[in-house]
Amino acid sequence: MRTMEDQLIRDVGSEHDRARLDQALADLVPEHSRTFFTRLIEEGRVRVDGRAVRKPSHRLAAGQRIEVDVPRPRPALAVSQDIPLSILYEDAEIVVVDKPPGLVVHPAAGHADSTLVNALLHHVRDLSGVGGALRPGIVHRLDKDTSGVMVVAKNDAAHRALAASWKAVRKEYLAVVYGTPKPERATIDAPVGRDPRNRKRMAVVRGARAALTDYDVVESLPFVSLVHCVLRTGRTHQIRVHLKHLGHPIVGDVLYSGPQWRGIPDPRVRKLVAAFPRQALHAWKITLPDGRKFEAPLPADLEQMLRALRG
């Protein structure tokens, strides 16, 4: 009977004594990312000295043996759908798209289809299957209501290369926030983790994973500002959480700002801001380690709000 898995066996050397299991595997098998091994560990596909270990943080000891059942890449099984898609760039390795607001990245509970993946399967014929049956080629994600640049791998080698170098990718965003941050240029250094009071949200939490966001104010407008952000780490909802922590949450962000527009004294501006239907966050630019830069123009809804505020 043909197996759908390949087995990796590695012995733990002295250089990985007391190392985390996920980090050691990423070092020992560099063709796969740490995120990839974290998923396999949590799925029970990794054994240490014959015993299944489900914690990526498990500490190893020199002389132990690690066995990993690596599932073979599967063809993408999500349904191809003819959904309009703005392709910014494409070659044999990657496709770069401008994700519109309101589009979920991949099928999941509550979103079986009509996602970016469904659109990609229609527009891109040689899409990588290494991300899984429902996430072919997906290396990173944007929230449903965040617009902007996304890079997708078209084959397994490109997927592995992107995943391995993702920390070195420069990711720039534009956001419309309440008020004007002071100072107008700084770095937010605050750890981000699951909010202990609301598990659906993230928050600045002492002892959580380190998180760094550089920001500078691009334009001050009546009661709001356009802010440029650069991610130096990649925590869930990082920019949204950090700007809230700074006291200047993103306009339209129901999860992290609420109806702050009620406090705007100018009725015209209050109406404009209250009517914005999503978090005003746009993934503006991505620069790959090889120097290639991809940029998505501001979407129509953000451009329209900014134009009205300037007027």
Beta strands, then each sheet from edge to edge (+ up, - down):
strand 1: 5-11
strand 2: 46-48
strand 3: 51-52
strand 4: 65-71
strand 5: 86-90
strand 6: 94-99
strand 7: 147-153
strand 8: 170-178
strand 9: 185-189
strand 10: 192-194
strand 11: 202-204
strand 12: 212-221
strand 13: 224-231
strand 14: 281-287
strand 15: 293-295
sheet 1: 1+ 4- 2+ 3-
sheet 2: 5+ 6- 7+ 14+ 8- 13+ 12- 9+
sheet 3: 5+ 6- 7+ 14+ 15-
sheet 4: 10+ 11-
end
